[in-house]
Amino acid sequence: MDVELTDVTVTAAGRRLISDLRLRVPSGAVVGLVGPNGSGKSTTLRCVYRALRPSAGRVLLGGDDVFALSLRDSARRLAALTQDSHVEFDFTVAEVVTMGRSPHKGLVGPDTDQDREICAEALRRVGAAHLAARSFLTLSGGERQRVLIARALAQRPAVLVLDEPTNHLDIRHQLEVLALVRQAGLTVLAALHDLNLAAAACDRLYVLAEGRVVASGTPEEVLTPEVVAEVFGVRAHVVAHPTSGAPQLIFDAPLPR
Ligand SMILES: Nc1ncnc2c1ncn2[C@@H]1O[C@H](COP(=O)(O)OP(=O)(O)OP(=O)(O)O)[C@@H](O)[C@H]1O
């Protein structure tokens, strides 16, 4: 299922947060949003998981306007891991992951064996099966992040929207989470701060600056010293990763402001 944003503009507090954004995530592709703090990455994602209605433009999910879908239908198509994904009450990890199944059940539908197996598998995939009986609130930041990713996977969506999915994760878990996101065969739109991880994990990147797309294409096309200098204000060298060949950046000092 593909995702398309056509000329999306978001205005808030008399300011344009994103302007005329055009973006496409082909079915099954992993597309990254990169850009400096405040460039509009989360705002863009919030429009896709319908936490924010654009002032203009449309967000299409499998060709349908996301705001025209019922909540249940959109939750069957799309799962999101957001910056404000949190759990208020003292649920166990297994219960938190089970919440991912709710779009597939009636309002008070019981968990089936299939639901339980899907949730157990999702926890195994993020390396968190051993945490199933723990209270979610007692987990470390990285453990919580992995459990929330498991909840999104348990939702069995076609599209996954991820806002900084590697936040809090140590390097091994960062690589594992991005590898499993790639292997899941889903359509993925992810905001990522780490440009080297983005280059390794994404088929295509969109670079945002001040709410506009300033570059898009494959990581090789986009992550050039010129773009990095212009958008991030940092001088960088690009080298090919010795085994994967993905472009990797080595940074010099920030350029003068
Ligand atoms: N409801 C709002 N009202 C006013 N300004 C807002 C609102 N939401 C976001 N902004 C502003 O819009 C800009 C873009 O924010 P956004 O969170 O999309 O950036 P981002 O690229 O995700 O940043 P970061 O990398 O810091 O997470 C910021 O300047 C932010 O302060």
The ligand as a MOL file (V3000), in Angstrom:
LIG
                    3D

  0  0  0     0  0            999 V3000
M  V30 BEGIN CTAB
M  V30 COUNTS 31 33 0 0 0
M  V30 BEGIN ATOM
M  V30 1 N 1.0110 23.2220 17.3220 0
M  V30 2 C 2.0400 23.9930 16.9780 0
M  V30 3 N 1.9610 25.3480 17.0890 0
M  V30 4 C 2.9920 26.1240 16.7410 0
M  V30 5 N 4.1680 25.6640 16.2620 0
M  V30 6 C 4.2980 24.3450 16.1460 0
M  V30 7 C 3.2600 23.4380 16.4910 0
M  V30 8 N 3.6970 22.1630 16.2560 0
M  V30 9 C 4.9570 22.2900 15.7880 0
M  V30 10 N 5.3330 23.5810 15.7270 0
M  V30 11 C 6.6070 24.1130 15.2160 0
M  V30 12 O 6.7540 23.6240 13.8950 0
M  V30 13 C 8.1380 23.3970 13.5960 0
M  V30 14 C 8.3150 21.9870 13.0970 0
M  V30 15 O 8.1620 21.0880 14.1850 0
M  V30 16 P 8.3770 19.5220 14.0260 0
M  V30 17 O 8.1300 18.9080 15.3680 0
M  V30 18 O 7.5770 19.0440 12.8780 0
M  V30 19 O 9.9240 19.4600 13.6420 0
M  V30 20 P 10.9160 18.2180 13.5520 0
M  V30 21 O 11.6090 18.3190 12.2380 0
M  V30 22 O 10.1920 16.9530 13.8550 0
M  V30 23 O 11.9220 18.5900 14.7390 0
M  V30 24 P 12.8450 17.7030 15.7250 0
M  V30 25 O 13.9680 17.1730 14.8850 0
M  V30 26 O 13.3320 18.7420 16.6900 0
M  V30 27 O 12.0000 16.6460 16.3570 0
M  V30 28 C 8.8890 23.7180 14.8900 0
M  V30 29 O 9.4180 25.0160 14.7980 0
M  V30 30 C 7.8220 23.6240 15.9700 0
M  V30 31 O 8.1330 24.4800 17.0660 0
M  V30 END ATOM
M  V30 BEGIN BOND
M  V30 1 1 1 2
M  V30 2 1 2 3
M  V30 3 2 2 7
M  V30 4 2 3 4
M  V30 5 1 4 5
M  V30 6 2 5 6
M  V30 7 1 6 7
M  V30 8 1 6 10
M  V30 9 1 7 8
M  V30 10 2 8 9
M  V30 11 1 9 10
M  V30 12 1 10 11
M  V30 13 1 11 12
M  V30 14 1 11 30
M  V30 15 1 12 13
M  V30 16 1 13 14
M  V30 17 1 13 28
M  V30 18 1 14 15
M  V30 19 1 15 16
M  V30 20 2 16 17
M  V30 21 1 16 18
M  V30 22 1 16 19
M  V30 23 1 19 20
M  V30 24 2 20 21
M  V30 25 1 20 22
M  V30 26 1 20 23
M  V30 27 1 23 24
M  V30 28 2 24 25
M  V30 29 1 24 26
M  V30 30 1 24 27
M  V30 31 1 28 29
M  V30 32 1 28 30
M  V30 33 1 30 31
M  V30 END BOND
M  V30 END CTAB
M  END
